[in-house]
Amino acid sequence: MSPKHRVVLTDPHQHTFDETMLSDLQDSNAALEARTCAGEDQLLEFCSTADAVLTSAAGLTARVIRSMRHCRIIARIGTGFDNVDYEAAGEAGIPVTNVPDFCTEEVATHTMALLLAVTRKTCSMDQRVRRGDWRADDLLASRRLSRLTLGLVGFGAIGRAVAFRALSFGLKVIYFDPARKAAPDELPAARCDDLASLLAAADIISLHAPLNNHTVGLIGERQLQAMKRSAVLINTSRGAVVVEKDLVRALQAGTIAAAALDVFDPEPPPSNHPLFSMENIVLSPHCASHSCEAMDEVRRRALGEVIRALRGEPLLHVVNQDALDRGNMLALSRNV
């Protein structure tokens, strides 16, 4: 007998599920279908008859979501959910879930790796040694970390994990986060009342804000101009939090000293991107969240939400509950 439920995976090039996970899905009378979809039309074709959708980076637009007449859940294989129109999903009665905190350790550690690489100029030194160039006098004009201030924009789980690591290197830590009034007692970090205060005071600025309507373009020309000329910008959050063209100009003009990026807008960036020709920047391919353990956890937990949805059980991490409630009220009013 064929499985009752059709579960689709839109990003098989990014995620595969092991036999144990697939067995749990089969026990719920469901089968997984995987297909890499190049655009909206392919997503419409693939997802419209799905009972559940597992997605990582695919753009699930309102048009795609409204075609999904039988869908019980859209499960994001990750923490951020900016690629899913969760408001449209709520209006359609489809819960959207995510997997929070699966990669806190990884992103915090990667942030520190980028911080050390850009401040100690290790990538440039590596390239010089490979070319047979042993000169390092100009590259080693680095500052002592214990004399520097790290400013964290966003002080959720990842921001706090970065703070713990940074403090062990002797950095002074300050943060700006409108949603968080005070740091935990065990974490000596000072709160800034506004972003401008943090940008003016910090030697290194590290971004840990989610991407939403309030944070798109959060760091642009005006904010870059407010930083110290010796400042370093690190971004492991989302590419669109930074206005990339403004960052390029700031690095070229010496408005700030350097940057380290794990995320871009768009991704992947074009091969002729001006950032690639600069020596005062360190780059990685949106991999801060990656470790064997983190990838196993995020897949297992996302699939667990799908299984709960198919069984009619309560979901653990619904990110569009307000939109679902509004959708339910709208449906109720139509039927009165």
N, C-alpha and C positions, 0 to 999 in steps of 0.2 A: 504494500500500500504506500502511495506517495505521501510525503510529509504534508501536513495540513498548512503549515506556515512558511511563507517565503521571506527570508531574511537576506537583505542585499548589503554588500560591502562595496563602497564606492572608491576605495583607495588600496587595492591589493598590492600596489607597488610599495606602499609604506607599511602595511600591516598584514601579517599572516597569523592564522590561529592554529595552535597545535592540536593533536588528536584528542587530548583530554578535554579541551575547551569545546571542540566540535561534538564530542560525545555528549556533553552536557546539553548542547543545543538539540541534538537528536532526541534526547530523553524528553524534550518539550515538544516533540512532534514537529520539528522545524529543520530546515536545511539552509545552508549558507550558499549564496551565489555571489561571485566576485567579478567585477568588471571595472576597468579604469575608464572613466567617462571624460571626454575631452571638453565638453561644454554643456550648456543648458539643454539642448535638444536630446543629447544622449542620456542625460540624467532623467529627463521626462520619460523617455522610453524605458529606462531601466527601473525607475523607482515607482512609477505610477500604480503598479499592482502589488507593491511590497507590503508585507505585514509589519516589517520593522526595517529601519535603515541604520547601518553602522557607517559613520563617516569620519574622515580625518580632515582633509583640506578641501574637498569638493564644495563648490558654492551652491548651497541649497536655497534658491531664491523663492520668493512668494509664488511665482508661477509653477515651479517644480512642486512645492509643498501642496498647493491647491489641487494638483492632479493626483495626490496620494490619498485615494478614497478609503483605503482599508488600513492605513498605517496606524499602529498603536504606539510607536515610539521612534524618535530620532535620537540615536545615542552617539554623542561626539566622543571619539577616541582621543581624549585630551582634556585639558582644562579650559582653554578659551573656546568660545562658541560664536565668534564674530563672523564666521563663514555661513552661519545658519540664520535665516530670517525667523527668529524665534517668536516674534510677534505674530507673523502669519501662521506659524505652527499653532500658537495658542488659539487664534481665531478658528482654526480648523479642528481644534480639539486634540492636537497631537502634542504630548509632552516631549520636551527636549531635555536630555540629561548630559552631564559631563562627568569627568573624573578629577575632582580636585585633589591637590596635594600629592599626586603620584610621583612627581619629579622635583619636589622641593629641594632635596639634597643635591640632585644633579645640577639644577639651574644655579643654585647658590655657589656650588663648587666651580662651575664653568665661568660664572661671573668673576670669581676670584682669579681663575686662570687667565681670563682676558685682562683683568686689572694688572696682574703681574707681568703679563707679556707686553702690554703697551707701556707701562711705566718703566720696566727694565729693558725694553726694546729688544727682547730676545729674538723675535722673528728677523729683524734687520741684522742682528749679529750672526744668526744662523746662516743667512744668505751670504754675508761677507766671508765667513770662514769657508764656506763651500766654494767661493770664488778665489780662495787663496789670499784674501785680504785680512791681515791680522790686526789692522789699525782699529782701535776702539775708543780713542780719546773723545771724539765728538759724540759717540753713541752713549757713553757712560755719564753724560751730564744729567743723571737721574736724581730725584729728590728722595730723601730718607722718608719711608712711609710713616714713621712715627711723628713726623712733622706735618703730615697732611690730614685734611678733613675729607671724609667720604660722605657725600650727600645722596641719600636714597629717596627716589621719587616713587612712592608706594611702599607701604610698610605692613603688607600682609605676611603670609607664612614665608614666602621666598625672601622678601625684603629683610625680615627678622633673621632668617638663616644666614643671609649675607652679612648682616651686622655682627652676628656671633663670630663668624670667620674673620671679618675685618678687624674686630677688636683684638683678636689674638695676634695680628700683625702690628699692633700698636696704632692703628688709624683711629682718629677721632671720628665718631659717627653722628650725623644729624639726619633728620628725615622730614619729609612733607607727605602727609596723607590726610585729606579732609575727613576720612571715615574713622581715623584712629586718633584718640585724644592723647594717650600717654603710652610710653613704652613699658613693657613688663619690668617689674622691680629688678630682676636679675640682668637686665640689659641696659647698660648705661649709654643710651642714645638720646640726644636732645631733639625735641620737636620744633620745627619751624612753623610759624603761623601761616606762611604763604610761600608759594613757589619762588617768587622773586628773592626772598630772603635766603633760601637755600642756594639758589644759583649764584648769588653774590659771594657766599661764604665758602662754598665747597671747592676743593682742588680737583676732586673726581666726582662726577655725577653719574649714578647708575639708575637706570629706569626699570621699574618693576610694576608698572601700571597695566591694568587690563585695557584692551581696545574697545572703546565705546564712543558715543557721541561727544562725551566730555574730554576724551583724551586724543582723538584724532588731531594730528598736527600740534600736539601739546608743546613740542620743542621746535620752534621755528626761528626765523631771523632775529626777532626781538629777544627771545630767550637766550640765544647763542651770544648775542651782543652783551647780554647782562653777565655772562660768565667771565671769569678771569682769563687773560690771554694764555696763561699756563695751564688752563683746565683741560681735563680729559673727560670725554663723554662715552659711556658704556650703555649699550642697549641689548638686553636679552628678553625684552617683553614682546612687542610687535613692531614691525617696521613702520607702520603708518603713524605711530606715536611721534615720530620725527619727520619733519619736512626735509626729505632727502636732498633736494636741490639746495636748500639753505645750508645744510650741513656741508655739502661739497664746497660751496662758496666760502664758508667759515674756515674750513681746513686749508683751502687754497690761499686765503688772505691772511692766515695767522690769527684770526679772531679767537680761535681756541687752538690748543697745541696738538691735540691728537684725539682719536676715537677708536673704539673697539665695538664691532657689531656682529651679532649672531643672527639678526633679522633684517629684512629689507622690504621695500615696497616698490615694485612687485617682487615676487619670488618665483623662480630665481631671477636675479638681476641680469640685465643684458650683458653680453660678453665685453662690450666696449664701455662699460660703466666707468666714469672718471675716478671712482674710488679705487679701482684696481691698479691704477698707476701711481698711487700715493704711498710714500714710505711712512707717513705718520698715522697709519691706521692698521688695525689687526682685524681680520675677518674670519668668520666660521659659518658653515652652511645650515643655519637654523637647527642646530644639533644640541643645544644646551640641555635639553630634557633627556637626552639619550643615555641609557645604560642598559645592559641586558636585563637587570632586575626591574627597571622602570618600564621598559617596553612590555615585559611579561605582565606586570601589574596593570598597566593601563588597558591592555587588551582583555585581560580576565575580568576586570571590573566593568568595562563597557559592555561586554557580552553578558555579564551578570544582570545588568539593567534590562537588556533585551529579554532575557529569559523571564525575569520578574514581570515584565509587561505582558508577555505572551501567556503567562500563567494567571494574570489578573492580580498580581501581588503588588503591594506598595513599592514605589520607586524610592531610591535613596537620595538622589541629587537632581531634582527637577529645577531647571534654571528659568523656566518661563511660567511659573505658577500664576503670576499676576495676569499674564496674557491669557492663560487657560481660563481663569476665573471670569475675565471679561468676555471671552468667547462663549462661555457657558451662559452668562447673563444675556448676551445678545441672542443666542439660540432660544433661550427661554422666552424672551420678549417676542420673538417672531412667532412662537407657538401659542401665545396667549390670545 
